[in-house]
């Protein structure tokens, strides 16, 4: 018997400390057509790579383009200024629709040092 892999698609990210972390996630079907995500709610969190998985931050999720198959997520620089350069954090995105919860994507976030700083 084969095992059906329903684990989240792995998408690693690299961002600079103190920047606004933002990215657009596109969701496509097998024919590369956008999936209508209307009616979904989303949760994207970042956790430290520690035994207890300490919460680092929760992204805001813009859902205005769900019908076109994408969401935009962002984490404010007020939060990311406390990220540790060289550290690895983990994230995933959970979609809730019709009472079902799925995690379509997740991965690690590697933080690089920032040189310029807003004062």
N, C-alpha and C positions, 0 to 999 in steps of 0.2 A: 504494500500500500504506500503510495506517495504522500508526502506532506505538502499541503497547500500553504505557501508562505504569505501570511497576512500581516507581516511586520511592516512598520512604517518604512517608506522609502528614505534612504539615508541621503541627507544633503548637508554637508558641513559648510560652515560660514567662518569668515575671518573679518573682524572689525577692529577699529582703533578705539582705545579707551577715550572717553569723553566726547565721542561723536554721537549723533542721533543714529541709532541702528535701525535701518529700514530696508525692507525688501518686499517685492511682489512675488507671491506664489501663484502660479498658473496650474489649473487642474484640467487635464485633457483626457479624452477617452482613447481607446485603442487606435482610433483613426485620426488622432491628433486634433479632434474637434473639441472646443471648450465644453466643459460639463456645467450645466446650470446648477449653481449652488444655492439658489434662492431658498429661503426658509431655514437656513443653517445658522447656528450660533457657533462661535469659535473661542478657544482658549489657547494662548501660547505663553508658556512660562520658560524662564531660564533658571537653571539650578546649578549651584556650585558642584564641582567634582569632589565631593566630600562624602563620607559614609552616610551622613544623614540627608544629603541632597538639599542643603539649605537653599531656600528660595532667594534668588538674586533679583529677579524682576518679572513683571508681567507686561507683555506687549499690548498696546492698543491695536485693535483689529478693525480696519475700515472695510465694511461689507457692501458698499454702494455698487460695486461691480460684480457681485456674485452671479448675476444672470449671464455675465460674459465669461465666467469661469476663473475668476481670480479674486484674491484678497490682498490687501496691502497691510503690512504690520510695521509697527514702529515702537522703539523703546527710547525714551527721552534721555538726552545727555546728562540731565541731573542725576539719573540712575547710573549710567554707564561710566561716569567719572570715577566711580568706586571700583570698577573692574580692575583686576590685577593683570598687568601685562605678562604674557607667557603662560597664564593660567588657561585651563580648559574648562568651559562650562558646557552644560547639556541643555537642549531644548526639545520640545515637541509641540505639535499643533494638534489639538483635539477638535473634531467637528461633531456637533450634536444636531441631528435632524430626525424628526419623527420619532423621538424617544431613543434613537440609537446613537451610540458614541463610537466614533472611529478615530484612529490616529494615523492620518495619511502620510505624515512626514516628520522627521526628527533628525537630530544629529548633534555634532559638537560645534561650539563656538570657540575659536581661538582668538585671544585678545592680544593686539599689538600695542606697543607704547605710542603715545601721542607726543609730538614735539611741540607744536603750538598749543597754547592754552589760553582760553578766554578768561579774562580777569574781571 
